[in-house]
Amino acid sequence: MNIGLDIMGGDHAPDATIKGAIMALESVDETDRIFLFGDEIIITGKLKENNIDPEKFEIVHAPDMIGMSEQPIKAFKLKPKSSISKGFQYLKAGKIDGFASAGNSGAMVVGSMYSVEMIKGILRPCTTVVVPKENGGSTFLLDIGTNPDPKPEVMYQFGILGSFFARYVYNVDNPRVGLLNIGHEEEKGNILTQATYKLMKGSTHFNFVGNVEGRDIMHDTADVIVCDGFTGNVILKQLESMYHLLKKRNLYDEFVERMNYENFGGTPILGIKSTVVVGHGISNDNAIKNMILLTKNVHEANLSLKIQDELQKHS
């Protein structure tokens, strides 16, 4: 497969992105090809600094970049030669099978919606984070920032998307979907969670197990936990802070290491017709490598196609 990487995206680009791409060469198949989007002179120079033949990659010249603080829609339209815009041009044309970036996440969502397009029937795309369970499994929490103020219908679809992601990418059989709330009782929560619960109760799209609380996230209460993007992003940042504090104090073991965002590389944008992965802005070379490998795994799982097929069965 052909995997696209935005070399200019991220706080530590282009050094971290170049090194991550080099590291990924050892893990992808011989038939896989990594496309590097960015300034050709910079890319070639950095590869030579690392004693790597540029011919090992496909280099796509994209002299502009979209900054982390730029307004996504405006930047995406006004900078067609940026590394993100070029990546989506290649993805839309079928020249690459998946595209990954640790750059402007808003621009990645905009590109996904307007270049790749949404799966028919899905109202909004979303993103997820993998949270370790104490028993060794994983919890998939979504949304984590793409939709800070969703409607109940959108929250319901998070359950569909999260269930498919857990099943087809992580091989979780019949994933249990829970709704994040302030209590387990059906009537608990705000207007959004109460309305969402009513939609999820008795769902034929996924295995709904009811409300779950914040303390349940790392326990084996559910496999997929649905929340609004505002709440999910707060939890995500709290988990990152917890990891760094524990490591700083040498309260460190295998479970704590599973909280390290570097191990996962990023999150696919769920609900679109192709494979797009967004990495953390502070990604180092190891995180970039794992972001590339995640892009490969999501594409090979045919996730978007399977979501489309399942939705058609229930329509």
N, C-alpha and C positions, 0 to 999 in steps of 0.2 A: 504494500500500500504506500501511498504518498502522504507524508505528514508535514504540515506547514507549521513553522514556528516564527513568531514575531521576535526578531532579534533586538529590536529597539525598545521593547516594552518591559517595564519593571524598574524598581529603584536601583538595582545593581547591574542594569544592562549598560553596554553590551558584553561585559566580561563574564557575568554569571550565565547569560543566555548562550554565549558561545561555548563555554566550558560544559554547560549542561547538555548541549547538543552533541558535543564530542563524547561525553560519558554515555549518552543514549545509544551511540553507534554500537557499543559492545552488547547491548541488550535487544536491539531490534533484529529482525530477520535480514538475511542477505538480500532478499528481494525488496525490502523496504527502502524508501528513499526519503530523506529529510530535506525539505525546502526551507531555506533561510531567507526571510523577508527583512530587508533593511538596506542601509547604505552599503553598496558593494565594496567600496574602498575600505570602509571600516571592517566589514566582515572578513574580507580577504586578508587584511593586515593582522587581525586578531587570530585567525586560523594559523597563519604563518608563525606568529609569536608562540603558538602552542605546538609548532612543528607538525601541523596537520595539512595535508594536501587539500586545497579547496575543491578538487575534483570529487572528493568523497561526499560532497553536498551539492544540491541544486541551489544556486544563489540567485535570488530575484531582487533586482535593484529597486529600492523604495527609499528615495532620499529624504522624504519628510517623515515626521512622527507626530502622533497625537499625545500630548502631555497628559499627565494624570489628572490635572485640574481643569482641563478644557471641557467645554460643554459638548457632550457626546454627539448629538444630532448635527449640530453646526460643524464640528470638527470633521465628522465623517463625510459630510457633503463637500466641504471646502478643501479637503486634503485627499484627493483621489490617489495621490502618489505616496501616501503614508504607508507604513508597514502593515497597519491593521486593514486599511482600505484595500491594499494590494492583495493581502491574504484572502479577503472575502471575494475579491474578483476571481481569484484562482479557484476558490472553493465553489463558487457559483458556476464556473465554467467546467467543473469536473476535473481540473488539472491536479488538484489535491483532494484527498478523501476526508481529511480532518484538519482543523486549524486551532492552534493554541497560542495564548498570549498571557503574560503577567502584567500587561499594560492597563490602559484605561478600561475598566470593566464595563462602564456605561457604553462606551463605543463598541465593545464586543457584543453587548446585548442589542444595540441598535443595528449593527451589521447582521446579526443573526435574524432579526425580525424582518429587515428590509431586503437583504441580499439572499438569505437562505429561505426565509418565510416559515411561518408556523405550521405545525401539523393541523390538518383540518379538524375543527372541533375544540382545539385547545385555545383558551382565551388569553393566557399570558405565560411566557416562559418563566422558569424558576431555576434556582441553584441550590445545591445541597452540600452538607459537610458530613464526613464520616467520623462518628464519635465512638471510641472504644467502649465495649462493655466489660464489666468486671470479670465475666465468665469467659472472656476471650473472643466473643462475637463483636458485631458492630451495630450501631444504631445510625440510621440515615435521617438527619434533621433537615427539613426544608419548609419554607424558603429561608435563605440566610442574607437577604438584602436586596434582591431584585424587585420585590413587591412589598414595600413597607406598609401599604394600606390597602390590602386586597379585599374583594367582596367574598361572601360565603361561597359562591359558585367557583371562584378561582381557588379558594382554599380546598374545596372538594377535589378539584383536579390535581392539586399538589399530592393528594393521597394516591391518585392514579399513577402519576409520574414517578413518585417515590417508590411505589410498589414495583413498577416495571424495572426501575433502576436497580433495586435490591435483587430482584429475581434474575435479570438477564446479565448484569455485569458482575454481581457478587454471588450469584447462584444460591440465593436464599429461597427455600421452598415455601410457597404460600406466605409471604411476608405479612406480619401483623402490623396494622396501621393504627396509630394512636393520635389523638388530638391533644396538643399541649394546652393545659388549663390550670386553674388554681385549686382544683379539687377533682376527685374522681366522679362525683355525682353528676348526673345528666343535666341538672338545672344550673350548675355552677358556671361562672365566667361572665364575660362581657357580652354585649349584643352580638359581636362577630362570632365568638366561639359557640354561643348558644344556637345561633342560626346555622353554623357549620355542622354542629353535632346533629341537628335534625336532618341535614342532607346526607350525612355519612351513615347515620343509623340505618341498618338494613341494606347497605350498598351492595350492588352486584358486581361492581368494578374491582373491589379489593376487600381484604379481610379486616374489617374495622373491629377494634377491641375496646373502644371507648376512650374516655379522657385519661391522660397521664399527666403527672406533675413534673416539675423541674428536677426533683430528686430521683425520678425514675429513668432519666436519660441514659445513665451509665449502668443501669440494671437491665435484666432480661424481661422487661415489661412489654416492650414492643420492638419491632425491627425498623419501622418507619415512624417518625414523629413529625406531624404537620403543625406549622405555626406561621404567623405572618412574618414578612421579611424584616420588620423592625425588631421584633422580639428575637428572631433567629440570629440577626447580626449581633445583637447584644450578647447572646449566649456564646456565639462563635468567638468574639473578642475576649470574653471572660475565660473561656477555655484556653485560649492562647496565653493569656496573662497567667493563668494557673500553672501551665506547663513551664513557663520561664521562671516563675517564682519557686516552684518545687526543684527545678534543676539548679537554680542559683544556690539553694540551701542544701544541695546534695541529698534531697529526699527523692531519690531517683531509682527507678527499677524498670522492668520490661513494660509494665502497664503504663507508666508515665511516658515512656518513649513512644508509645502508640498514640499519644496525644499530639505528637510533633507533626505540624502541618507539612513538613518536608516529605514525609513518607507518602503522602497522597498526591502531592503536586498541584492539585487544583480541583475544580468541579466542572462537570459538563453542564452546558446550558440545556436544560430539559424542556421538551415541547416543540423543538424545531426539527426541520426535515434533514438535518445533516449533523455532523459531529463538530462541536465547538467547545473548547475547554478554556476556562479562565483560571489563571493562577494568582497566587497572593502577590501583591505589589512588592513585598520585601523578599521574594523568592531568591534563594541562593542557587548555586549550580546543581546541587542534589535535588532540590525541589523542581527545577526546570527539567532535569532528566526524567523525574517521575511524572511530570505534567505531560511530557511527550509520550511516555509509556501508557498513561491513562488514556490519552487520545487514541492510541492504537487499540487498546482494549475495548473502549466504548464503540469504536467503529466496527471492530471485528465481532462484537456482540450483536450488530445490526439493530441497535436499540431503537433508533427512530422508526425504522421500518416495522419492528415488532409492535411499537406503540400504535402506529397507524393501523396495523392489522387488527389489534385487539379492540381499538375504538370502533372500527367498522363492524365487528361482531356484535357489539353492544348497542349500535345505533338503531 
